[in-house]
Amino acid sequence: MVAHVPVLLVAGFLGAGKTTLLNHVLRHPSGARIGVVVNDFGKVNIDAMLVAGQVDAMVSLGNGCVCCVVDTDDLDRVLHRLAAVRPALDSIVIEASGLAEPRALIRMVLGARSERIRYGGLVYVVDAVEFDDTCDTHPELARHARLADLVVINKADRVGSDELSDLIARVRALAGPVPVLPTAHGRVDPAMLFDVSGKRTSQAGAQLSLDELMRETGCETHEHLHDRYQSVEFSTDVPLDPRKLMAFLEHPPAGLFRAKGIVGFAADIHRKHVVHTVGRHVSFTATRWRRGEQARTQLVFIGIGLDSADVLARLRATEHDEDQPPDPHAMLRVDALTR
């Protein structure tokens, strides 16, 4: 089974704080190996890391970051190349230009020819201070927010509490049921965005320690994370009904950002399905259960403001009724989303 590297898009209007958010998650060790594609004007200086590159240039840092500057016409080729990096990356982040069209980028990732990647969602960054003026000048930003799987309201510390509450309500009205996270200085917990595939392979002499680089440039940070994300875990030995699970995943609880885990289906007892979701985007990979392996469903759900009791109740309702014979046609929707 080929491992699919998730490609996460970070978009938002000029000055909203996309690079600040990217710097924050790279500076705070999560154990994840992250590839970065910067869609800008041919050159980028990622703040304290002092990383500048040209087409296909890659810099490997202590946490495995790979930073590239590319033309969007080369995106498919670059994503395939990054997905083939060894040791494997845990995620690829595309920081879009402030003038980029998020819908076009989503289509490019979903339509990429590489079988090594999968769509990892859209994080849309909003400037709390300039939101109203920007929307007046560029009303298409409302449409962009509706495409997001997570909306980050940055610079929340620069507006009053009443103004912020009103802004959060308006953004939620635009974005729908996706999580909305107010923060300052791009502080998003990396654990909400990235999974860690396993222990990193040490490559002595091939990588520069990110911690050492930060100390050398005087950019150590002692900021604490205060993000309000949460996780809900669900496990069961009862096989799931594929139609009921798909209904849950395609109409997720409010505030759910992503889900991941292993699923056992009553209608396909010989295979285990690994599921990944971001917002309403669902993908599966499938392989046979190993001999002696327990066919157990184990899922983790991550979001903001999740109603844990409601999530668990809805999941328990997806368990297959043992009094009913499995319907083999019930797997059609799952099979269509399985790579």
TORKOL-4160 file (C-alpha; in steps of 0.2 Angstrom, whole numbers, padded with zeros to 4 digits, m for minus):
339
<pt num="1" X="0000" Y="0000" Z="0000"/>
<pt num="2" X="0008" Y="0017" Z="m0006"/>
<pt num="3" X="0008" Y="0030" Z="0008"/>
<pt num="4" X="0000" Y="0046" Z="0002"/>
<pt num="5" X="0007" Y="0062" Z="0008"/>
<pt num="6" X="m0006" Y="0075" Z="0012"/>
<pt num="7" X="m0004" Y="0092" Z="0004"/>
<pt num="8" X="m0011" Y="0106" Z="0014"/>
<pt num="9" X="m0015" Y="0123" Z="0006"/>
<pt num="10" X="m0012" Y="0139" Z="0016"/>
<pt num="11" X="m0021" Y="0154" Z="0008"/>
<pt num="12" X="m0027" Y="0171" Z="0012"/>
<pt num="13" X="m0026" Y="0189" Z="0006"/>
<pt num="14" X="m0010" Y="0199" Z="0006"/>
<pt num="15" X="m0003" Y="0202" Z="0024"/>
<pt num="16" X="m0016" Y="0191" Z="0033"/>
<pt num="17" X="m0001" Y="0181" Z="0041"/>
<pt num="18" X="0001" Y="0166" Z="0030"/>
<pt num="19" X="0020" Y="0166" Z="0032"/>
<pt num="20" X="0019" Y="0170" Z="0050"/>
<pt num="21" X="0008" Y="0155" Z="0053"/>
<pt num="22" X="0020" Y="0144" Z="0042"/>
<pt num="23" X="0035" Y="0150" Z="0052"/>
<pt num="24" X="0026" Y="0146" Z="0069"/>
<pt num="25" X="0022" Y="0128" Z="0064"/>
<pt num="26" X="0040" Y="0125" Z="0058"/>
<pt num="27" X="0048" Y="0133" Z="0073"/>
<pt num="28" X="0038" Y="0122" Z="0086"/>
<pt num="29" X="0044" Y="0104" Z="0085"/>
<pt num="30" X="0030" Y="0092" Z="0081"/>
<pt num="31" X="0041" Y="0078" Z="0075"/>
<pt num="32" X="0033" Y="0079" Z="0058"/>
<pt num="33" X="0044" Y="0081" Z="0042"/>
<pt num="34" X="0036" Y="0095" Z="0032"/>
<pt num="35" X="0039" Y="0100" Z="0014"/>
<pt num="36" X="0035" Y="0118" Z="0009"/>
<pt num="37" X="0030" Y="0124" Z="m0008"/>
<pt num="38" X="0030" Y="0143" Z="m0008"/>
<pt num="39" X="0019" Y="0150" Z="m0022"/>
<pt num="40" X="0025" Y="0168" Z="m0023"/>
<pt num="41" X="0037" Y="0179" Z="m0034"/>
<pt num="42" X="0051" Y="0167" Z="m0037"/>
<pt num="43" X="0060" Y="0170" Z="m0021"/>
<pt num="44" X="0056" Y="0170" Z="m0003"/>
<pt num="45" X="0064" Y="0173" Z="0014"/>
<pt num="46" X="0055" Y="0163" Z="0027"/>
<pt num="47" X="0059" Y="0175" Z="0042"/>
<pt num="48" X="0072" Y="0168" Z="0054"/>
<pt num="49" X="0076" Y="0152" Z="0045"/>
<pt num="50" X="0084" Y="0162" Z="0031"/>
<pt num="51" X="0079" Y="0150" Z="0018"/>
<pt num="52" X="0079" Y="0156" Z="0000"/>
<pt num="53" X="0077" Y="0145" Z="m0015"/>
<pt num="54" X="0074" Y="0144" Z="m0034"/>
<pt num="55" X="0065" Y="0131" Z="m0044"/>
<pt num="56" X="0068" Y="0114" Z="m0037"/>
<pt num="57" X="0080" Y="0120" Z="m0024"/>
<pt num="58" X="0078" Y="0110" Z="m0007"/>
<pt num="59" X="0084" Y="0114" Z="0010"/>
<pt num="60" X="0083" Y="0101" Z="0023"/>
<pt num="61" X="0082" Y="0107" Z="0041"/>
<pt num="62" X="0082" Y="0098" Z="0058"/>
<pt num="63" X="0064" Y="0094" Z="0057"/>
<pt num="64" X="0065" Y="0088" Z="0039"/>
<pt num="65" X="0058" Y="0104" Z="0031"/>
<pt num="66" X="0060" Y="0105" Z="0012"/>
<pt num="67" X="0057" Y="0123" Z="0005"/>
<pt num="68" X="0055" Y="0125" Z="m0013"/>
<pt num="69" X="0050" Y="0140" Z="m0024"/>
<pt num="70" X="0041" Y="0135" Z="m0039"/>
<pt num="71" X="0030" Y="0141" Z="m0054"/>
<pt num="72" X="0013" Y="0135" Z="m0053"/>
<pt num="73" X="0014" Y="0126" Z="m0070"/>
<pt num="74" X="0027" Y="0115" Z="m0061"/>
<pt num="75" X="0017" Y="0111" Z="m0046"/>
<pt num="76" X="0012" Y="0093" Z="m0051"/>
<pt num="77" X="0030" Y="0088" Z="m0054"/>
<pt num="78" X="0036" Y="0096" Z="m0038"/>
<pt num="79" X="0023" Y="0088" Z="m0028"/>
<pt num="80" X="0028" Y="0071" Z="m0035"/>
<pt num="81" X="0046" Y="0075" Z="m0031"/>
<pt num="82" X="0043" Y="0080" Z="m0013"/>
<pt num="83" X="0032" Y="0065" Z="m0010"/>
<pt num="84" X="0046" Y="0054" Z="m0015"/>
<pt num="85" X="0059" Y="0061" Z="m0003"/>
<pt num="86" X="0067" Y="0049" Z="0009"/>
<pt num="87" X="0065" Y="0048" Z="0024"/>
<pt num="88" X="0047" Y="0051" Z="0019"/>
<pt num="89" X="0038" Y="0068" Z="0022"/>
<pt num="90" X="0023" Y="0068" Z="0034"/>
<pt num="91" X="0015" Y="0083" Z="0025"/>
<pt num="92" X="0018" Y="0095" Z="0011"/>
<pt num="93" X="0012" Y="0113" Z="0014"/>
<pt num="94" X="0008" Y="0125" Z="m0001"/>
<pt num="95" X="0009" Y="0143" Z="0005"/>
<pt num="96" X="m0001" Y="0152" Z="m0009"/>
<pt num="97" X="0002" Y="0169" Z="m0015"/>
<pt num="98" X="m0010" Y="0182" Z="m0007"/>
<pt num="99" X="m0017" Y="0185" Z="m0024"/>
<pt num="100" X="m0019" Y="0166" Z="m0028"/>
<pt num="101" X="m0036" Y="0158" Z="m0032"/>
<pt num="102" X="m0039" Y="0144" Z="m0019"/>
<pt num="103" X="m0052" Y="0135" Z="m0030"/>
<pt num="104" X="m0039" Y="0133" Z="m0044"/>
<pt num="105" X="m0025" Y="0127" Z="m0031"/>
<pt num="106" X="m0038" Y="0114" Z="m0024"/>
<pt num="107" X="m0042" Y="0108" Z="m0042"/>
<pt num="108" X="m0023" Y="0107" Z="m0046"/>
<pt num="109" X="m0020" Y="0096" Z="m0030"/>
<pt num="110" X="m0035" Y="0085" Z="m0033"/>
<pt num="111" X="m0031" Y="0083" Z="m0051"/>
<pt num="112" X="m0012" Y="0079" Z="m0048"/>
<pt num="113" X="m0006" Y="0064" Z="m0058"/>
<pt num="114" X="0005" Y="0059" Z="m0043"/>
<pt num="115" X="m0002" Y="0044" Z="m0034"/>
<pt num="116" X="0009" Y="0048" Z="m0019"/>
<pt num="117" X="m0001" Y="0063" Z="m0013"/>
<pt num="118" X="m0018" Y="0066" Z="m0007"/>
<pt num="119" X="m0027" Y="0083" Z="m0003"/>
<pt num="120" X="m0024" Y="0088" Z="0015"/>
<pt num="121" X="m0036" Y="0103" Z="0016"/>
<pt num="122" X="m0037" Y="0122" Z="0014"/>
<pt num="123" X="m0032" Y="0133" Z="0029"/>
<pt num="124" X="m0038" Y="0150" Z="0025"/>
<pt num="125" X="m0030" Y="0165" Z="0035"/>
<pt num="126" X="m0041" Y="0180" Z="0039"/>
<pt num="127" X="m0034" Y="0197" Z="0045"/>
<pt num="128" X="m0045" Y="0202" Z="0060"/>
<pt num="129" X="m0040" Y="0221" Z="0057"/>
<pt num="130" X="m0042" Y="0222" Z="0039"/>
<pt num="131" X="m0056" Y="0210" Z="0036"/>
<pt num="132" X="m0070" Y="0223" Z="0032"/>
<pt num="133" X="m0060" Y="0234" Z="0021"/>
<pt num="134" X="m0053" Y="0219" Z="0012"/>
<pt num="135" X="m0070" Y="0211" Z="0009"/>
<pt num="136" X="m0077" Y="0228" Z="0003"/>
<pt num="137" X="m0062" Y="0229" Z="m0010"/>
<pt num="138" X="m0062" Y="0210" Z="m0014"/>
<pt num="139" X="m0079" Y="0202" Z="m0011"/>
<pt num="140" X="m0072" Y="0186" Z="m0018"/>
<pt num="141" X="m0064" Y="0183" Z="m0001"/>
<pt num="142" X="m0081" Y="0177" Z="0005"/>
<pt num="143" X="m0081" Y="0164" Z="m0008"/>
<pt num="144" X="m0064" Y="0159" Z="m0003"/>
<pt num="145" X="m0068" Y="0157" Z="0015"/>
<pt num="146" X="m0082" Y="0145" Z="0010"/>
<pt num="147" X="m0069" Y="0133" Z="0002"/>
<pt num="148" X="m0059" Y="0132" Z="0018"/>
<pt num="149" X="m0058" Y="0117" Z="0030"/>
<pt num="150" X="m0051" Y="0128" Z="0044"/>
<pt num="151" X="m0052" Y="0147" Z="0045"/>
<pt num="152" X="m0039" Y="0156" Z="0055"/>
<pt num="153" X="m0043" Y="0173" Z="0061"/>
<pt num="154" X="m0026" Y="0180" Z="0064"/>
<pt num="155" X="m0021" Y="0197" Z="0073"/>
<pt num="156" X="m0036" Y="0193" Z="0085"/>
<pt num="157" X="m0026" Y="0202" Z="0098"/>
<pt num="158" X="m0027" Y="0219" Z="0089"/>
<pt num="159" X="m0046" Y="0221" Z="0090"/>
<pt num="160" X="m0058" Y="0222" Z="0105"/>
<pt num="161" X="m0067" Y="0207" Z="0112"/>
<pt num="162" X="m0084" Y="0213" Z="0106"/>
<pt num="163" X="m0077" Y="0216" Z="0088"/>
<pt num="164" X="m0069" Y="0199" Z="0088"/>
<pt num="165" X="m0085" Y="0190" Z="0094"/>
<pt num="166" X="m0094" Y="0199" Z="0080"/>
<pt num="167" X="m0081" Y="0195" Z="0067"/>
<pt num="168" X="m0080" Y="0176" Z="0072"/>
<pt num="169" X="m0099" Y="0176" Z="0070"/>
<pt num="170" X="m0098" Y="0184" Z="0053"/>
<pt num="171" X="m0084" Y="0172" Z="0047"/>
<pt num="172" X="m0094" Y="0157" Z="0053"/>
<pt num="173" X="m0109" Y="0163" Z="0043"/>
<pt num="174" X="m0098" Y="0164" Z="0028"/>
<pt num="175" X="m0088" Y="0148" Z="0031"/>
<pt num="176" X="m0101" Y="0136" Z="0036"/>
<pt num="177" X="m0098" Y="0122" Z="0049"/>
<pt num="178" X="m0079" Y="0122" Z="0048"/>
<pt num="179" X="m0069" Y="0126" Z="0063"/>
<pt num="180" X="m0064" Y="0145" Z="0065"/>
<pt num="181" X="m0049" Y="0148" Z="0076"/>
<pt num="182" X="m0045" Y="0166" Z="0082"/>
<pt num="183" X="m0027" Y="0168" Z="0086"/>
<pt num="184" X="m0012" Y="0180" Z="0086"/>
<pt num="185" X="0005" Y="0179" Z="0077"/>
<pt num="186" X="m0001" Y="0164" Z="0067"/>
<pt num="187" X="m0001" Y="0153" Z="0083"/>
<pt num="188" X="m0009" Y="0136" Z="0077"/>
<pt num="189" X="m0004" Y="0120" Z="0086"/>
<pt num="190" X="0006" Y="0110" Z="0073"/>
<pt num="191" X="m0003" Y="0094" Z="0080"/>
<pt num="192" X="m0019" Y="0100" Z="0073"/>
<pt num="193" X="m0011" Y="0101" Z="0055"/>
<pt num="194" X="0001" Y="0087" Z="0054"/>
<pt num="195" X="0003" Y="0068" Z="0058"/>
<pt num="196" X="0019" Y="0060" Z="0062"/>
<pt num="197" X="0022" Y="0044" Z="0053"/>
<pt num="198" X="0036" Y="0037" Z="0064"/>
<pt num="199" X="0053" Y="0040" Z="0071"/>
<pt num="200" X="0063" Y="0051" Z="0060"/>
<pt num="201" X="0079" Y="0044" Z="0052"/>
<pt num="202" X="0095" Y="0053" Z="0058"/>
<pt num="203" X="0106" Y="0059" Z="0043"/>
<pt num="204" X="0121" Y="0065" Z="0052"/>
<pt num="205" X="0130" Y="0078" Z="0041"/>
<pt num="206" X="0115" Y="0080" Z="0030"/>
<pt num="207" X="0104" Y="0091" Z="0040"/>
<pt num="208" X="0106" Y="0107" Z="0050"/>
<pt num="209" X="0098" Y="0106" Z="0067"/>
<pt num="210" X="0083" Y="0118" Z="0067"/>
<pt num="211" X="0086" Y="0122" Z="0086"/>
<pt num="212" X="0104" Y="0126" Z="0082"/>
<pt num="213" X="0099" Y="0137" Z="0068"/>
<pt num="214" X="0086" Y="0147" Z="0079"/>
<pt num="215" X="0099" Y="0150" Z="0092"/>
<pt num="216" X="0112" Y="0156" Z="0079"/>
<pt num="217" X="0100" Y="0168" Z="0072"/>
<pt num="218" X="0094" Y="0174" Z="0089"/>
<pt num="219" X="0076" Y="0168" Z="0086"/>
<pt num="220" X="0072" Y="0156" Z="0100"/>
<pt num="221" X="0054" Y="0158" Z="0106"/>
<pt num="222" X="0046" Y="0153" Z="0122"/>
<pt num="223" X="0028" Y="0156" Z="0117"/>
<pt num="224" X="0015" Y="0144" Z="0123"/>
<pt num="225" X="0001" Y="0137" Z="0113"/>
<pt num="226" X="m0016" Y="0141" Z="0118"/>
<pt num="227" X="m0026" Y="0134" Z="0104"/>
<pt num="228" X="m0043" Y="0127" Z="0108"/>
<pt num="229" X="m0043" Y="0111" Z="0097"/>
<pt num="230" X="m0048" Y="0095" Z="0104"/>
<pt num="231" X="m0048" Y="0077" Z="0099"/>
<pt num="232" X="m0061" Y="0063" Z="0101"/>
<pt num="233" X="m0057" Y="0045" Z="0100"/>
<pt num="234" X="m0068" Y="0031" Z="0094"/>
<pt num="235" X="m0065" Y="0012" Z="0094"/>
<pt num="236" X="m0076" Y="m0003" Z="0092"/>
<pt num="237" X="m0074" Y="m0022" Z="0088"/>
<pt num="238" X="m0091" Y="m0021" Z="0079"/>
<pt num="239" X="m0089" Y="m0019" Z="0060"/>
<pt num="240" X="m0096" Y="m0003" Z="0053"/>
<pt num="241" X="m0110" Y="0000" Z="0040"/>
<pt num="242" X="m0102" Y="0009" Z="0026"/>
<pt num="243" X="m0117" Y="0019" Z="0021"/>
<pt num="244" X="m0119" Y="0025" Z="0038"/>
<pt num="245" X="m0101" Y="0030" Z="0040"/>
<pt num="246" X="m0101" Y="0039" Z="0024"/>
<pt num="247" X="m0116" Y="0049" Z="0029"/>
<pt num="248" X="m0106" Y="0054" Z="0045"/>
<pt num="249" X="m0090" Y="0058" Z="0035"/>
<pt num="250" X="m0099" Y="0068" Z="0022"/>
<pt num="251" X="m0110" Y="0078" Z="0034"/>
<pt num="252" X="m0097" Y="0080" Z="0048"/>
<pt num="253" X="m0101" Y="0088" Z="0065"/>
<pt num="254" X="m0099" Y="0106" Z="0066"/>
<pt num="255" X="m0081" Y="0111" Z="0070"/>
<pt num="256" X="m0073" Y="0095" Z="0064"/>
<pt num="257" X="m0057" Y="0098" Z="0054"/>
<pt num="258" X="m0050" Y="0081" Z="0051"/>
<pt num="259" X="m0052" Y="0063" Z="0055"/>
<pt num="260" X="m0040" Y="0048" Z="0053"/>
<pt num="261" X="m0039" Y="0030" Z="0057"/>
<pt num="262" X="m0043" Y="0012" Z="0053"/>
<pt num="263" X="m0060" Y="0005" Z="0049"/>
<pt num="264" X="m0067" Y="m0013" Z="0048"/>
<pt num="265" X="m0083" Y="m0014" Z="0037"/>
<pt num="266" X="m0096" Y="m0028" Z="0039"/>
<pt num="267" X="m0098" Y="m0029" Z="0020"/>
<pt num="268" X="m0079" Y="m0031" Z="0017"/>
<pt num="269" X="m0072" Y="m0042" Z="0031"/>
<pt num="270" X="m0056" Y="m0046" Z="0023"/>
<pt num="271" X="m0049" Y="m0029" Z="0021"/>
<pt num="272" X="m0045" Y="m0015" Z="0032"/>
<pt num="273" X="m0048" Y="0003" Z="0026"/>
<pt num="274" X="m0037" Y="0018" Z="0032"/>
<pt num="275" X="m0047" Y="0034" Z="0031"/>
<pt num="276" X="m0042" Y="0052" Z="0030"/>
<pt num="277" X="m0054" Y="0066" Z="0030"/>
<pt num="278" X="m0052" Y="0085" Z="0030"/>
<pt num="279" X="m0068" Y="0095" Z="0031"/>
<pt num="280" X="m0079" Y="0085" Z="0019"/>
<pt num="281" X="m0065" Y="0078" Z="0008"/>
<pt num="282" X="m0064" Y="0059" Z="0011"/>
<pt num="283" X="m0051" Y="0047" Z="0005"/>
<pt num="284" X="m0047" Y="0029" Z="0009"/>
<pt num="285" X="m0033" Y="0016" Z="0006"/>
<pt num="286" X="m0036" Y="m0002" Z="0008"/>
<pt num="287" X="m0026" Y="m0018" Z="0012"/>
<pt num="288" X="m0030" Y="m0035" Z="0018"/>
<pt num="289" X="m0030" Y="m0038" Z="0037"/>
<pt num="290" X="m0014" Y="m0047" Z="0042"/>
<pt num="291" X="m0015" Y="m0065" Z="0049"/>
<pt num="292" X="m0020" Y="m0064" Z="0067"/>
<pt num="293" X="m0023" Y="m0045" Z="0066"/>
<pt num="294" X="m0039" Y="m0040" Z="0076"/>
<pt num="295" X="m0052" Y="m0032" Z="0064"/>
<pt num="296" X="m0055" Y="m0017" Z="0075"/>
<pt num="297" X="m0060" Y="0001" Z="0070"/>
<pt num="298" X="m0050" Y="0014" Z="0078"/>
<pt num="299" X="m0053" Y="0033" Z="0073"/>
<pt num="300" X="m0047" Y="0050" Z="0079"/>
<pt num="301" X="m0057" Y="0066" Z="0076"/>
<pt num="302" X="m0049" Y="0083" Z="0078"/>
<pt num="303" X="m0058" Y="0100" Z="0078"/>
<pt num="304" X="m0063" Y="0115" Z="0087"/>
<pt num="305" X="m0078" Y="0116" Z="0099"/>
<pt num="306" X="m0083" Y="0098" Z="0095"/>
<pt num="307" X="m0098" Y="0090" Z="0105"/>
<pt num="308" X="m0089" Y="0074" Z="0111"/>
<pt num="309" X="m0105" Y="0066" Z="0117"/>
<pt num="310" X="m0114" Y="0069" Z="0100"/>
<pt num="311" X="m0099" Y="0064" Z="0090"/>
<pt num="312" X="m0098" Y="0047" Z="0099"/>
<pt num="313" X="m0116" Y="0044" Z="0098"/>
<pt num="314" X="m0117" Y="0047" Z="0079"/>
<pt num="315" X="m0102" Y="0035" Z="0077"/>
<pt num="316" X="m0110" Y="0021" Z="0088"/>
<pt num="317" X="m0125" Y="0023" Z="0076"/>
<pt num="318" X="m0114" Y="0018" Z="0061"/>
<pt num="319" X="m0111" Y="0001" Z="0069"/>
<pt num="320" X="m0118" Y="m0013" Z="0058"/>
<pt num="321" X="m0134" Y="m0021" Z="0064"/>
<pt num="322" X="m0129" Y="m0040" Z="0067"/>
<pt num="323" X="m0147" Y="m0045" Z="0064"/>
<pt num="324" X="m0145" Y="m0039" Z="0046"/>
<pt num="325" X="m0135" Y="m0047" Z="0032"/>
<pt num="326" X="m0121" Y="m0036" Z="0025"/>
<pt num="327" X="m0125" Y="m0028" Z="0009"/>
<pt num="328" X="m0111" Y="m0029" Z="m0004"/>
<pt num="329" X="m0117" Y="m0015" Z="m0014"/>
<pt num="330" X="m0115" Y="m0004" Z="0002"/>
<pt num="331" X="m0097" Y="m0003" Z="m0002"/>
<pt num="332" X="m0099" Y="0006" Z="m0019"/>
<pt num="333" X="m0096" Y="0024" Z="m0011"/>
<pt num="334" X="m0081" Y="0019" Z="m0001"/>
<pt num="335" X="m0073" Y="0010" Z="m0016"/>
<pt num="336" X="m0075" Y="0025" Z="m0027"/>
<pt num="337" X="m0065" Y="0035" Z="m0014"/>
<pt num="338" X="m0052" Y="0021" Z="m0011"/>
<pt num="339" X="m0035" Y="0023" Z="m0019"/>
